[in-house]
Amino acid sequence: MKTVNLLKELELVDEYWSPRVVGVVNDQYIKVAKVKGTFTWHQHDNEDELFYVLKGKLVIEYENDRVVLDEGDVHIVPQGTRHNPVAEDECWIALIETVTTKHTGNVVTDKTKSIEQQLGNG
């Protein structure tokens, strides 16, 4: 049996917006990422996405709204919902996403990471 410390895993992350898979639960990946600045507007047509803020503050922008997440907050972006994560300062997050979830959903940008890269194989 394996124990994972999310904060220690995040200490190993050296690139913003580059999630790392640290565990699998059924068909869900547990990922960690450091984020800063603006990500990209996108959506995941068939998957919900869970954001858990471990350190800092994260804003999830929606087309007609925004949600502000502080340390310890969890927010679920419903499938098919266009959104854009933004962190003014460095923010450490955990994500729970199905294994089919593409990093930048329905768009590809220079920030897009393949699942192989997120698993540390690419």
N, C-alpha and C positions, 0 to 999 in steps of 0.2 A: 504494500500500500504506500502511496506517495502523498506527501504533504507539500503544498505550494504556498509560499508567502508572496502575495501579490506585490507588496512594497519592495521586497528584495528583487523580484523579477523586473520591476520597473527601474530599479537602479542600473540594470544591464541594458536598458533601451537607450540608444544614443541618437535616434532620429525621430523628429516629430512626425505625427500622422502615419506611423509605421507599426501597426499592431503586431503583437507576437502571441501566438497560440500557446497557452500554458496549461491547458487541460481540455478534456472532452467529457461531456455528460450526455449520454445517449446520442442524439444527433445535434447537439449544441456544442460549439466551441466556446471556451472561456479565453478571452484575450485581454491583454494589457497594452496600453499605449500612452505615450506622452504627447500632448497636443499643445500647440501655441499658434495663434493667428487664426486665419479663416481657412476652413477646409474646402468644400465645394458643394454647391446645390446638387442634390441627388435624391433618389428614392429607391427602395427595395420593393419591387412589385409584389412579391409573395412571402416576405419575411418581416416579422417584427424585429426590432433592435433594442436591446436594453443597454443603457448607459448608467454606470455607477461611478460617481466621483470619489476618488480616494484622497486627492490633494488638490487644492485650488478651486477654481470656479469655471464652469462651462455654461455657455449659452447655446441652446438649440433654437435656431431660427426656423420659423415656419412661414409660409407665404403670407398669412394674416395674423401671426402671433409669434411669441417667443417664450421660452421657458428658461429660467435661470436656475442652475443647479449648483449648490454649495457642497462642501465636503460631507460625505455620508448620504447624499441624495441619490435616488434612483429614478430614472425616467425611461419609459418605453415609448419608442416611436412606432406607431402602428404601420403595418405593411401598406405600401402604396402611397405613403405620405411624403411629399417633397419636403426636405429639411436640409439645414446647413449648420454643422457644429462650429462654434467660434470660442476661442479662449484668448482673452487679452494678454494674460500672463501664462506661464507654463502651468499645465494642469495634468494630473495623473488620473487615468480612467481605467476601468475594467469594462469590458463589453461581453454580452452574451448574445450569440447569434447562431442560427442554424448553420450547418456545414455548407449549405448551398448559397449563403449570403456573399455576394460580391462586395469587395471593399468599398468601391464608390458606386455601387448599385448600377443604375442605368446609364452612367457616363464613364468615360475613361479620361483621366488627366495625368499630369506628370507626378501626382501624388498617389496614383493607383498602385496598390500592391497585390500581387497574385497570392493565392492561398499557399503556394509553395514558398514564397518569400515570408509569409506570416508564420509558416511552420518551421522556418529556418533552413529550408532546403533550396532556396533560390537566390 
